[in-house]
């Protein structure tokens, strides 16, 4: 069983409780500003303690979790679920997610107008 006292780096904790697949992905999310710790932008080496609120934008979804236990090493999924309280909004149903622009095979390169329309559909304005 992992130690649950003190502090640990936020990128390591996010990876340890299986919110991201790799630690480097967690660190990149921190550097890009997709991770907030108690409302403030978090750097990868920022310490996290029990009781802190972590907000993570990942895979098109925002996860809001409250740290209940600090773990230093990656743990199994059942144990990881005990390390935080998930206050995230439910994910949108699959039918509600708009399909990205699909082009017919052999239609050639999209024009500038078509590319802008596809970007707008994907939410990249």
C-alpha positions in Angstrom: 0.0 0.0 0.0 1.3 3.5 -0.9 2.1 6.2 1.6 -0.7 8.7 2.2 1.0 11.4 4.1 2.9 14.6 3.1 2.9 16.0 -0.4 3.7 14.8 -3.9 4.2 16.5 -7.3 0.8 17.2 -9.0 1.8 15.6 -12.4 2.9 12.4 -10.5 -0.4 12.3 -8.5 -2.6 12.8 -11.6 -0.8 9.9 -13.2 -0.8 7.8 -10.1 -4.6 7.9 -9.7 -5.1 7.2 -13.4 -6.5 10.5 -14.5 -4.0 10.4 -17.4 -2.3 7.5 -19.1 1.3 8.7 -18.7 3.1 11.0 -16.4 4.5 13.0 -19.4 0.9 13.6 -20.5 0.1 14.9 -17.1 3.2 17.2 -17.1 2.3 18.5 -20.6 -1.2 19.2 -19.4 0.2 21.2 -16.5 2.5 23.2 -18.7 -0.3 23.9 -21.2 -2.5 25.3 -18.4 -5.0 22.5 -18.4 -4.5 21.7 -14.7 -5.7 24.0 -11.9 -4.9 23.4 -8.2 -7.3 25.2 -5.9 -8.2 27.6 -8.7 -4.6 28.5 -9.6 -2.7 27.3 -12.7 -0.5 24.4 -11.6 3.1 23.7 -12.7 4.1 20.1 -12.9 6.3 20.1 -9.8 3.7 21.9 -7.6 2.9 19.9 -4.4 -0.5 18.5 -3.8 -2.0 17.5 -0.4 -5.1 15.9 0.9 -8.1 18.3 0.7 -6.9 20.1 -2.5 -9.2 20.6 -5.5 -7.7 19.6 -8.8 -9.3 20.6 -12.1 -8.1 18.8 -15.2 -9.2 19.4 -18.8 -8.3 16.2 -20.7 -9.8 14.4 -23.7 -12.4 17.0 -24.3 -13.8 16.8 -20.7 -13.2 18.7 -17.5 -12.5 16.5 -14.4 -13.0 18.1 -11.0 -11.6 16.0 -8.1 -10.8 16.6 -4.5 -7.7 14.8 -3.2 -8.6 12.4 -0.3 -5.2 10.5 -0.3 -1.8 11.3 -1.6 -0.1 8.4 -3.4 3.5 8.4 -4.6 3.3 5.4 -7.0 0.8 4.3 -9.6 -1.9 2.2 -8.0 -4.6 -0.1 -9.4 -7.9 1.2 -10.5 -9.9 0.2 -7.4 -7.4 1.8 -5.1 -7.1 4.9 -7.3 -10.8 5.5 -7.0 -10.4 5.8 -3.2 -7.7 8.5 -3.6 -10.1 11.2 -4.8 -13.7 12.4 -4.7 -14.9 13.0 -8.2 -17.1 16.1 -8.5 -17.0 16.2 -12.3 -20.1 16.8 -14.4 -21.2 13.7 -16.2 -19.8 13.2 -19.7 -22.1 14.2 -22.6 -23.9 11.2 -24.2 -22.2 9.9 -27.3 -25.2 10.9 -29.5 -24.9 14.5 -28.4 -21.2 14.8 -29.5 -21.3 16.3 -33.0 -19.5 14.2 -35.7 -16.5 15.9 -37.1 -16.7 16.9 -40.8 -16.3 13.7 -42.8 -15.3 14.1 -46.4 -16.1 11.6 -49.2 -13.2 9.5 -50.4 -11.6 11.0 -53.5 -13.1 14.4 -53.0 -9.6 16.0 -53.0 -8.2 18.6 -50.6 -10.7 20.8 -48.8 -11.0 24.4 -49.9 -10.2 27.2 -47.5 -13.9 27.7 -46.9 -14.5 24.0 -46.3 -11.5 23.8 -43.9 -12.9 26.8 -41.9 -16.3 25.1 -41.7 -14.7 21.8 -40.5 -12.6 23.8 -37.9 -15.8 25.5 -36.7 -17.5 22.1 -36.3 -14.6 20.8 -34.3 -14.7 24.0 -32.1 -11.3 25.3 -33.1 -12.4 28.8 -34.2 
